[in-house]
């Protein structure tokens, strides 16, 4: 069963919005993912264990579910008639698949070999 891990939200200025969530709401910036040619992506952690992913405008708002077995989950969802828009592997080795619910909301399944907190922290 997938577990809701994070909500991804779009920002015109991801760095400023990440700082706002930190300063206004007390979230910790736990990961800054830099890639040439685009603004960074930020993962923030709330005190109760929830995560927010702050994304540049080239991405989409979404709900992210963490899963244990990527291929099995994709196969099971496809058997239920779910069509994936994108399936990819990131430079960090994460496996990600995007699809939509019946109302058109974007959903993401993600497999990571270790928990998000175990990845490199930011300053």
DSSP file (Angstrom, degrees, kcal/mol; ACC not computed):
  #  RESIDUE AA STRUCTURE BP1 BP2  ACC     N-H-->O    O-->H-N    N-H-->O    O-->H-N    TCO  KAPPA ALPHA  PHI   PSI    X-CA   Y-CA   Z-CA
    1    1 A X              0   0    0      0, 0.0    72,-0.0     0, 0.0    67,-0.0   0.000 360.0 360.0 360.0 124.0    0.0    0.0    0.0
    2    2 A X        -     0   0    0     65,-0.1     2,-0.4    63,-0.1    65,-0.2  -0.309 360.0-143.5 -63.9 149.6    1.5    3.4   -1.0
    3    3 A X  E     -A   66   0A   0     63,-1.8    63,-2.6     0, 0.0     2,-0.3  -0.963  20.9-113.6-116.4 130.6    2.1    5.9    1.8
    4    4 A X  E     +A   65   0A   0     -2,-0.4    61,-0.3    61,-0.2     3,-0.1  -0.472  43.4 167.5 -61.2 122.7    1.6    9.6    1.2
    5    5 A X  E     -     0   0A   0     59,-3.2    46,-0.7     1,-0.4     2,-0.3   0.783  52.6 -10.7-106.9 -41.3    5.1   11.0    1.6
    6    6 A X  E     -Ab  64  51A   0     58,-1.6    58,-3.2    44,-0.1     2,-0.5  -0.977  48.9-126.8-156.0 164.0    4.9   14.6    0.3
    7    7 A X  E     -Ab  63  52A   0     44,-1.3    46,-2.6    -2,-0.3     2,-0.5  -0.989  26.6-146.8-115.8 127.6    3.0   17.3   -1.5
    8    8 A X  E     -Ab  62  53A   0     54,-2.9    54,-1.9    -2,-0.5     2,-0.4  -0.840  18.9-176.0 -97.1 125.1    4.8   18.9   -4.4
    9    9 A X  E     - b   0  54A   0     44,-2.9    46,-3.0    -2,-0.5     2,-0.2  -0.943  21.9-122.8-124.3 146.7    4.0   22.6   -5.0
   10   10 A X  E     - b   0  55A   0     -2,-0.4     2,-0.4    44,-0.2    46,-0.2  -0.572  26.4-172.4 -86.5 144.2    5.2   24.9   -7.7
   11   11 A X    >   -     0   0    0     44,-2.6     3,-0.5    -2,-0.2    46,-0.5  -1.000  30.1-146.9-137.6 138.2    7.0   28.2   -6.9
   12   12 A X  T 3  S+     0   0    0     -2,-0.4     2,-0.3     1,-0.3    45,-0.2   0.862 109.5  23.6 -64.0 -35.3    8.1   31.1   -9.1
   13   13 A X  T 3> S-     0   0    0      1,-0.1     4,-2.4    -3,-0.1    -1,-0.3  -0.784  74.8-175.7-132.2  86.6   11.0   31.4   -6.8
   14   14 A X  H <> S+     0   0    0     -3,-0.5     4,-2.6    -2,-0.3     5,-0.2   0.850  82.5  53.1 -55.1 -39.7   11.6   28.0   -5.1
   15   15 A X  H  > S+     0   0    0      1,-0.2     4,-2.1     2,-0.2    -1,-0.2   0.935 111.8  44.7 -63.4 -46.5   14.5   29.2   -2.8
   16   16 A X  H  > S+     0   0    0     -3,-0.2     4,-2.1     1,-0.2    -1,-0.2   0.900 114.2  49.1 -65.1 -40.8   12.4   32.1   -1.5
   17   17 A X  H  X S+     0   0    0     -4,-2.4     4,-2.5     2,-0.2     5,-0.2   0.899 109.2  52.3 -67.7 -38.9    9.3   29.9   -0.9
   18   18 A X  H  X S+     0   0    0     -4,-2.6     4,-1.9    -5,-0.2    -1,-0.2   0.919 110.6  48.5 -60.6 -42.5   11.4   27.3    0.8
   19   19 A X  H  X S+     0   0    0     -4,-2.1     4,-3.2     2,-0.2     5,-0.3   0.882 108.6  54.4 -65.2 -37.0   12.7   30.0    3.2
   20   20 A X  H  X>S+     0   0    0     -4,-2.1     4,-3.4     2,-0.2     5,-0.6   0.941 108.3  47.8 -62.1 -47.1    9.2   31.3    3.8
   21   21 A X  H  X5S+     0   0    0     -4,-2.5     6,-1.9     1,-0.2     4,-1.1   0.872 115.1  47.9 -61.0 -35.8    8.0   27.8    4.8
   22   22 A X  H  X5S+     0   0    0     -4,-1.9     4,-1.0     4,-0.2    -2,-0.2   0.963 120.3  35.0 -66.5 -52.2   11.0   27.5    7.1
   23   23 A X  H  <5S+     0   0    0     -4,-3.2    -2,-0.2     2,-0.2    -3,-0.2   0.886 127.0  35.1 -74.3 -40.6   10.6   31.0    8.7
   24   24 A X  H  <5S+     0   0    0     -4,-3.4    -3,-0.2    -5,-0.3    -1,-0.1   0.878 133.0  21.6 -84.1 -39.3    6.8   31.3    8.8
   25   25 A X  H  <<S-     0   0    0     -4,-1.1    -3,-0.2    -5,-0.6    -2,-0.2   0.455 100.4-114.6-114.7  -3.1    5.8   27.7    9.5
   26   26 A X     <  +     0   0    0     -4,-1.0    -4,-0.2    -5,-0.3    -3,-0.1   0.646  56.3 155.7  82.9  14.2    8.9   26.1   11.1
   27   27 A X        -     0   0    0     -6,-1.9     2,-0.5    -7,-0.1    -1,-0.2  -0.468  39.5-128.7 -71.1 147.1    9.7   23.5    8.3
   28   28 A X  E     -C   45   0A   0     17,-2.7    17,-2.6    -2,-0.1     2,-0.9  -0.838  12.0-131.3 -94.8 132.4   13.3   22.4    8.1
   29   29 A X  E     +C   44   0A   0     -2,-0.5    93,-0.4    15,-0.2    15,-0.2  -0.758  36.7 167.8 -80.6 111.1   15.0   22.5    4.7
   30   30 A X  E     +     0   0A   0     13,-2.3     2,-0.3    -2,-0.9    14,-0.2   0.658  56.7  23.6-103.4 -18.5   16.4   19.0    4.5
   31   31 A X  E     -C   43   0A   0     12,-1.5    12,-2.5    90,-0.2     2,-0.5  -0.965  50.2-169.3-154.4 131.5   17.5   18.7    0.9
   32   32 A X  E     -C   42   0A   0     -2,-0.3     2,-0.7    88,-0.3    10,-0.2  -0.982  14.8-161.0-119.3 116.8   18.4   21.0   -2.0
   33   33 A X  E     -C   41   0A   0      8,-3.4     8,-2.0    -2,-0.5     2,-0.4  -0.869   9.6-167.0-104.9 110.8   18.6   19.3   -5.3
   34   34 A X  E     +     0   0A   0     -2,-0.7     2,-0.3     6,-0.2     5,-0.1  -0.761  10.8 173.4 -99.7 141.7   20.6   21.3   -7.9
   35   35 A X  E >   -C   38   0A   0      3,-0.6     3,-1.6    -2,-0.4    -2,-0.0  -0.984  39.6-100.3-145.4 135.7   20.7   20.6  -11.6
   36   36 A X  T 3  S+     0   0    0     -2,-0.3     3,-0.1     1,-0.2    -2,-0.0  -0.264 104.6  20.4 -56.3 133.3   22.3   22.6  -14.3
   37   37 A X  T 3  S+     0   0    0      1,-0.2     2,-0.3     0, 0.0    -1,-0.2   0.474 113.9  68.3  89.3   2.7   19.8   24.8  -16.2
   38   38 A X  E <  S-C   35   0A   0     -3,-1.6    -3,-0.6     3,-0.0    -1,-0.2  -0.993  86.0 -95.3-148.3 155.5   17.0   24.9  -13.7
   39   39 A X  E     -     0   0A   0     -2,-0.3    17,-0.3     1,-0.1   -26,-0.0  -0.303  56.5 -91.0 -63.3 156.1   16.2   26.3  -10.3
   40   40 A X  E     -     0   0A   0     -6,-0.1     2,-0.4    15,-0.1    -6,-0.2  -0.205  30.5-130.5 -65.3 159.2   16.8   23.9   -7.3
   41   41 A X  E     -C   33   0A   0     -8,-2.0    -8,-3.4    14,-0.1     2,-0.4  -0.917  24.0-154.4-106.5 138.8   14.2   21.6   -5.9
   42   42 A X  E     -CD  32  54A   0     12,-2.1    12,-2.9    -2,-0.4     2,-0.5  -0.938  10.5-158.2-119.1 137.7   13.8   21.7   -2.1
   43   43 A X  E     -CD  31  53A   0    -12,-2.5   -13,-2.3    -2,-0.4   -12,-1.5  -0.963  16.3-170.5-108.6 131.3   12.5   19.1    0.3
   44   44 A X  E     -CD  29  52A   0      8,-2.8     8,-2.0    -2,-0.5     2,-0.5  -0.932   9.4-148.6-121.8 145.5   11.2   20.5    3.6
   45   45 A X  E     -CD  28  51A   0    -17,-2.6   -17,-2.7    -2,-0.4     6,-0.2  -0.952   7.9-145.6-118.5 131.0   10.2   18.5    6.7
   46   46 A X    >   -     0   0    0      4,-3.2     3,-1.7    -2,-0.5   -19,-0.1  -0.445  32.1-105.0 -85.1 165.7    7.5   19.5    9.2
   47   47 A X  T 3  S+     0   0    0      1,-0.3    -1,-0.1    -2,-0.1   -21,-0.0   0.773 120.2  52.4 -64.0 -26.8    7.8   18.7   12.9
   48   48 A X  T 3  S-     0   0    0      2,-0.0    -1,-0.3     0, 0.0    -3,-0.0   0.363 126.3 -95.6 -93.0   5.8    5.2   15.9   12.7
   49   49 A X  S <  S+     0   0    0     -3,-1.7    -2,-0.1     1,-0.3     2,-0.1   0.479  78.9 135.7  99.6   2.3    7.1   14.2    9.8
   50   50 A X        -     0   0    0    -44,-0.0    -4,-3.2    -5,-0.0     2,-0.4  -0.464  39.9-145.7 -80.6 158.7    5.3   15.5    6.8
   51   51 A X  E     -bD   6  45A   0    -46,-0.7   -44,-1.3    -6,-0.2     2,-0.4  -0.937  11.4-163.6-126.0 147.8    7.2   16.7    3.7
   52   52 A X  E     -bD   7  44A   0     -8,-2.0    -8,-2.8    -2,-0.4     2,-0.5  -0.993   9.8-153.1-124.4 137.3    6.7   19.5    1.2
   53   53 A X  E     -bD   8  43A   0    -46,-2.6   -44,-2.9    -2,-0.4     2,-0.6  -0.960   8.4-153.6-109.4 120.6    8.6   19.5   -2.1
   54   54 A X  E     -bD   9  42A   0    -12,-2.9   -12,-2.1    -2,-0.5     2,-0.3  -0.859  21.1-172.5 -98.3 121.0    9.1   23.0   -3.6
   55   55 A X  E     -b   10   0A   0    -46,-3.0   -44,-2.6    -2,-0.6   -14,-0.1  -0.812  24.7-111.5-118.5 149.8    9.4   22.8   -7.4
   56   56 A X    >   -     0   0    0     -2,-0.3     3,-2.1   -17,-0.3   -44,-0.2  -0.331  46.1 -95.8 -70.8 164.1   10.3   25.2  -10.2
   57   57 A X  T 3  S+     0   0    0    -46,-0.5    -1,-0.1     1,-0.3   -45,-0.1   0.657 117.3  72.8 -58.9 -18.0    7.5   26.2  -12.6
   58   58 A X  T 3  S+     0   0    0      2,-0.1    -1,-0.3     0, 0.0     2,-0.1   0.627  94.8  64.4 -73.1 -10.4    8.5   23.5  -15.2
   59   59 A X  S <  S-     0   0    0     -3,-2.1     2,-0.3   -50,-0.0   -49,-0.1  -0.291  83.2-118.2 -98.1-172.7    7.1   20.9  -12.9
   60   60 A X        -     0   0    0     -2,-0.1    -2,-0.1   -51,-0.1   -52,-0.1  -0.950  25.5-100.6-129.9 149.5    3.5   20.2  -11.7
   61   61 A X        +     0   0    0     -2,-0.3    45,-0.3   -54,-0.0     2,-0.3  -0.387  58.2 154.9 -58.9 144.8    1.7   20.2   -8.3
   62   62 A X  E     -A    8   0A   0    -54,-1.9   -54,-2.9    43,-0.1     2,-0.5  -0.989  47.3-114.7-164.0 166.5    1.3   16.6   -7.1
   63   63 A X  E     -Ae   7 107A   0     43,-1.3    45,-2.4    -2,-0.3     2,-0.5  -0.971  35.1-147.7-108.6 128.0    0.8   14.2   -4.3
   64   64 A X  E     -Ae   6 108A   0    -58,-3.2   -59,-3.2    -2,-0.5   -58,-1.6  -0.846  10.1-165.3-105.0 130.4    3.8   11.9   -3.8
   65   65 A X  E     -Ae   4 109A   0     43,-3.2    45,-2.5    -2,-0.5     2,-0.4  -0.945  13.4-142.1-112.1 128.9    3.5    8.3   -2.6
   66   66 A X  E     -Ae   3 110A   0    -63,-2.6   -63,-1.8    -2,-0.5     2,-0.3  -0.749  24.4-173.0 -89.8 137.8    6.5    6.4   -1.4
   67   67 A X        -     0   0    0     43,-2.3    45,-0.4    -2,-0.4     3,-0.2  -0.866  29.2-140.8-130.4 161.7    6.5    2.7   -2.3
   68   68 A X  S    S+     0   0    0     -2,-0.3     2,-0.5     1,-0.3    -1,-0.1   0.794  93.7  32.6 -91.7 -32.8    8.6   -0.4   -1.6
   69   69 A X     >  -     0   0    0      1,-0.2     4,-2.1     2,-0.0    -1,-0.3  -0.904  63.1-173.0-132.6 102.9    8.6   -2.1   -5.0
   70   70 A X  H  > S+     0   0    0     -2,-0.5     4,-2.7     1,-0.2     5,-0.2   0.948  84.0  45.7 -63.1 -53.6    8.4    0.1   -8.0
   71   71 A X  H  > S+     0   0    0      1,-0.2     4,-2.4     2,-0.2    -1,-0.2   0.895 114.3  48.5 -61.3 -41.9    8.0   -2.4  -10.8
   72   72 A X  H  > S+     0   0    0      2,-0.2     4,-2.6     1,-0.2    -1,-0.2   0.909 112.6  48.6 -64.4 -41.9    5.3   -4.4   -8.9
   73   73 A X  H  X S+     0   0    0     -4,-2.1     4,-2.5     2,-0.2     5,-0.2   0.927 112.1  48.3 -65.7 -44.7    3.4   -1.2   -8.1
   74   74 A X  H  X S+     0   0    0     -4,-2.7     4,-2.6     1,-0.2     5,-0.2   0.939 113.0  48.8 -58.7 -47.2    3.5    0.0  -11.7
   75   75 A X  H  X S+     0   0    0     -4,-2.4     4,-2.0    -5,-0.2    -2,-0.2   0.923 112.0  48.1 -59.7 -46.8    2.3   -3.4  -12.9
   76   76 A X  H  X S+     0   0    0     -4,-2.6     4,-0.8     1,-0.2    -1,-0.2   0.897 113.2  47.6 -63.5 -40.7   -0.5   -3.5  -10.4
   77   77 A X  H ><>S+     0   0    0     -4,-2.5     5,-2.2     1,-0.2     3,-0.5   0.896 110.4  51.7 -68.0 -39.3   -1.7    0.0  -11.3
   78   78 A X  H ><5S+     0   0    0     -4,-2.6     3,-1.8     1,-0.2    -1,-0.2   0.872 104.1  57.5 -64.8 -36.2   -1.5   -0.7  -15.0
   79   79 A X  H 3<5S+     0   0    0     -4,-2.0    -1,-0.2     1,-0.3    -2,-0.2   0.780 103.3  55.4 -62.4 -25.7   -3.6   -3.9  -14.5
   80   80 A X  T <<5S-     0   0    0     -4,-0.8    -1,-0.3    -3,-0.5    -2,-0.2   0.325 128.1-100.1 -89.3   7.2   -6.3   -1.5  -13.0
   81   81 A X  T < 5S+     0   0    0     -3,-1.8     2,-0.4     1,-0.3    -3,-0.2   0.537  72.2 148.7  90.0   7.4   -6.3    0.6  -16.1
   82   82 A X      < -     0   0    0     -5,-2.2     2,-0.5    -6,-0.1    -1,-0.3  -0.622  34.0-152.2 -80.0 131.3   -4.0    3.4  -14.9
   83   83 A X        -     0   0    0     -2,-0.4    17,-0.5    17,-0.2     2,-0.4  -0.898   9.3-137.6-105.7 126.8   -1.9    4.9  -17.7
   84   84 A X        -     0   0    0     -2,-0.5    15,-0.2     1,-0.2     3,-0.1  -0.680   9.4-162.6 -85.6 133.7    1.4    6.5  -16.7
   85   85 A X  S    S+     0   0    0     13,-2.6     2,-0.3    -2,-0.4    14,-0.2   0.865  79.2   4.1 -77.0 -39.6    2.3    9.8  -18.3
   86   86 A X  E     -F   98   0A   0     12,-1.1    12,-2.9     2,-0.0     2,-0.4  -0.996  55.1-174.8-148.9 139.7    6.0    9.4  -17.4
   87   87 A X  E     +F   97   0A   0     -2,-0.3     2,-0.3    10,-0.2    10,-0.2  -0.991  29.1 150.2-131.4 128.2    8.2    6.8  -15.8
   88   88 A X  E     -F   96   0A   0      8,-2.9     8,-3.0    -2,-0.4     2,-0.4  -0.957  41.4-127.6-151.5 167.0   11.8    7.7  -15.1
   89   89 A X  E     -F   95   0A   0     -2,-0.3     6,-0.2     6,-0.2     2,-0.1  -0.986  29.9-137.9-119.4 133.5   14.9    7.2  -13.0
   90   90 A X    >   -     0   0    0      4,-2.7     3,-1.8    -2,-0.4     0, 0.0  -0.293  28.2-103.6 -84.8 171.0   16.6   10.2  -11.5
   91   91 A X  T 3  S+     0   0    0      1,-0.3    -1,-0.1     2,-0.1    -2,-0.0   0.688 123.5  58.6 -66.1 -17.2   20.3   10.9  -11.2
   92   92 A X  T 3  S-     0   0    0      2,-0.1    -1,-0.3     0, 0.0    -2,-0.0   0.406 123.0-106.1 -90.3   1.3   20.0   10.0   -7.5
   93   93 A X  S <  S+     0   0    0     -3,-1.8     2,-0.3     1,-0.3    -2,-0.1   0.556  71.1 146.1  86.6   8.2   18.6    6.6   -8.5
   94   94 A X        -     0   0    0     18,-0.1    -4,-2.7    16,-0.0     2,-0.5  -0.584  42.3-141.4 -77.1 139.8   15.0    7.3   -7.5
   95   95 A X  E     -FG  89 111A   0     16,-2.0    16,-2.6    -2,-0.3     2,-0.4  -0.911  25.9-177.9-102.2 127.5   12.3    5.6   -9.6
   96   96 A X  E     -FG  88 110A   0     -8,-3.0    -8,-2.9    -2,-0.5     2,-0.4  -0.976  14.0-174.7-132.6 138.2    9.4    7.9  -10.3
   97   97 A X  E     -FG  87 109A   0     12,-2.2    12,-2.5    -2,-0.4     2,-0.4  -0.999   9.7-156.6-131.9 135.7    6.1    7.4  -12.1
   98   98 A X  E     +FG  86 108A   0    -12,-2.9   -13,-2.6    -2,-0.4   -12,-1.1  -0.912  23.9 147.8-113.8 138.2    3.4   10.0  -12.8
   99   99 A X  E     - G   0 107A   0      8,-2.1     8,-3.4    -2,-0.4     2,-0.3  -0.913  35.6-113.5-152.6 177.0   -0.3    9.4  -13.5
  100  100 A X  E     - G   0 106A   0    -17,-0.5     6,-0.2    -2,-0.3   -17,-0.2  -0.894  15.7-129.2-122.7 149.4   -3.6   11.2  -12.9
  101  101 A X    >   -     0   0    0      4,-2.0     3,-2.2    -2,-0.3     6,-0.0  -0.349  48.3 -88.0 -81.3 174.4   -6.6   10.4  -10.7
  102  102 A X  T 3  S+     0   0    0      1,-0.3    -1,-0.1     2,-0.1    -2,-0.0   0.705 129.8  54.2 -60.6 -19.0  -10.1   10.5  -12.4
  103  103 A X  T 3  S-     0   0    0      2,-0.1    -1,-0.3     0, 0.0    -3,-0.0   0.450 121.9-105.0 -92.6  -1.4  -10.4   14.2  -11.6
  104  104 A X    <   +     0   0    0     -3,-2.2     2,-0.2     1,-0.3    -2,-0.1   0.505  68.8 148.0  93.5   4.7   -7.1   15.0  -13.3
  105  105 A X        -     0   0    0      1,-0.1    -4,-2.0   -43,-0.0     2,-0.3  -0.545  50.4-117.6 -73.5 136.3   -4.9   15.5  -10.2
  106  106 A X  E     - G   0 100A   0    -45,-0.3   -43,-1.3    -2,-0.2     2,-0.3  -0.596  32.5-171.3 -78.8 132.1   -1.3   14.5  -10.8
  107  107 A X  E     -eG  63  99A   0     -8,-3.4    -8,-2.1    -2,-0.3     2,-0.4  -0.892   4.7-158.0-119.4 151.8   -0.1   11.7   -8.6
  108  108 A X  E     -eG  64  98A   0    -45,-2.4   -43,-3.2    -2,-0.3     2,-0.4  -0.995   6.5-161.1-132.1 133.4    3.5   10.4   -8.2
  109  109 A X  E     -eG  65  97A   0    -12,-2.5   -12,-2.2    -2,-0.4     2,-0.4  -0.940  19.2-174.3-107.3 141.0    4.8    7.1   -7.0
  110  110 A X  E     -eG  66  96A   0    -45,-2.5   -43,-2.3    -2,-0.4     2,-0.5  -0.998  16.6-161.9-139.8 136.8    8.5    7.1   -5.9
  111  111 A X  E     + G   0  95A   0    -16,-2.6   -16,-2.0    -2,-0.4     2,-0.4  -0.976  13.0 179.0-115.0 129.0   10.9    4.5   -4.9
  112  112 A X        -     0   0    0     -2,-0.5   -18,-0.1   -45,-0.4   -19,-0.1  -0.983  31.2-137.6-125.6 141.0   14.1    5.5   -3.0
  113  113 A X  S    S+     0   0    0     -2,-0.4     2,-0.3   -20,-0.1    -1,-0.1   0.689  93.2  20.5 -71.5 -16.0   16.7    3.0   -1.8
  114  114 A X  S    S-     0   0    0     -3,-0.0    -1,-0.1     2,-0.0     5,-0.1  -0.969 100.8 -80.6-145.4 159.5   16.9    4.9    1.5
  115  115 A X    >   -     0   0    0     -2,-0.3     3,-2.2     1,-0.1     4,-0.3  -0.204  43.5-110.8 -61.1 152.1   14.6    7.4    3.3
  116  116 A X  G >  S+     0   0    0      1,-0.3     3,-1.5     2,-0.2    -1,-0.1   0.815 116.0  62.5 -54.4 -34.2   14.6   11.0    2.2
  117  117 A X  G 3  S+     0   0    0      1,-0.3    -1,-0.3   -86,-0.0    -2,-0.1   0.697  93.3  64.4 -67.1 -17.4   16.3   12.1    5.4
  118  118 A X  G <  S+     0   0    0     -3,-2.2    -1,-0.3     2,-0.1    -2,-0.2   0.519  85.6  92.2 -85.1  -4.5   19.3   10.0    4.6
  119  119 A X  S <  S-     0   0    0     -3,-1.5    -4,-0.0    -4,-0.3    -3,-0.0  -0.435  97.9 -63.7 -85.1 166.1   20.2   12.1    1.5
  120  120 A X        -     0   0    0     -2,-0.1   -88,-0.3     1,-0.1    -1,-0.2  -0.164  54.9-136.8 -52.7 131.7   22.6   15.0    1.6
  121  121 A X        -     0   0    0    -90,-0.1   -90,-0.2    -3,-0.1     2,-0.2  -0.515  13.1-126.7 -86.9 158.7   21.4   17.8    3.8
  122  122 A X              0   0    0    -93,-0.4    -1,-0.1    -2,-0.2   -93,-0.0  -0.493 360.0 360.0 -96.5 171.6   21.5   21.5    2.8
  123  123 A X              0   0    0     -2,-0.2    -1,-0.1   -91,-0.0   -93,-0.1   0.428 360.0 360.0 -83.1 360.0   23.1   24.3    4.8
